[in-house]
Amino acid sequence: EIELKRRRISFSDGHEDVTSHFDAKPNATVVPYWFYVSPRNLSAEDGIATPVDVFSTLASESFAVDYSRLPLSRERKVSAADIDKLHSLLQSVAQAWTKPDGIKEMVLFISHTGRGSSVRFSMATACVALPIMGVPESNFLPALASSTTPPDCKMAEGDEELLHGEYRVINALVRVLAAGPATKAAVDLAIDRCSEVGNIRHDIFRCRQSVATAQTLKYDGFQDDVATAQRIGSHYLERYFHLICYRAYLGDGATQEGLTYSAWFEARPELEHLLSNIELE
């Protein structure tokens, strides 16, 4: 972030300017656009700030804020260690909520790239965990209809099941886990509660449709688009997989035994086997 800020400032060279950005769509399409960054009569540095800059400034002005950064970009796989970090953050929030005189902390998730895939995953994780940790469900948004079709997708026979997350690897996971169907249903409810900022199941479905469209049209360079959509779609599907496993971990009493999610997951080789053979089918 610091290097990106330095480059943006050097590009504008202290003058009023615009800077290039891009919107990374869930199906891997990249749409460039321009954004005005330096207000009139202000230096470029005054017009550009990293999240660290923003929260450091708020803290220096006596606001009770804290800042943590997790590498949850859709370009990388989510690991069990990432879930442990999120779990620790959510535990501190829940402890404050459950104290009679505790400050009711709020959690703000910010996407580094601006698209929001990491925000959708983090919010769904919070909606999975916080009710179990004692935060009243009345503090959560109501779930939107889970069967709503993404407006940019055309439905075919069998697609309704995929919108509900019924991929081969997820169905296998549900069979492996104790109380698998109920665990998946709880995760789907959490995802639907976050639908105002996006839906992970829809992200997976869009990537799968992008693969099918490219393979059908076979335009110049379609192989690259297929590979990108498959890779990012698999990352989304792995996040969905981990969400279901995390909900099972919370309901398994492992937290009372002092087990981390990483340790709980590692003790179940069948989960790692399923995860290592994940496909958009």
PyMOL commands that set and color helices and strands:
alter all, ss='L'
color gray80, all
select helices_A, chain A and resi 2-12+44-47+51-60+80-98+117-129+137-139+159-163+168-176+180-193+195-197+200-217+222-251+261-266+269-276
alter helices_A, ss='H'
color red, helices_A
select strands_A, chain A and resi 18-24+30-36
alter strands_A, ss='S'
color yellow, strands_A
deselect
rebuild
show_as cartoon
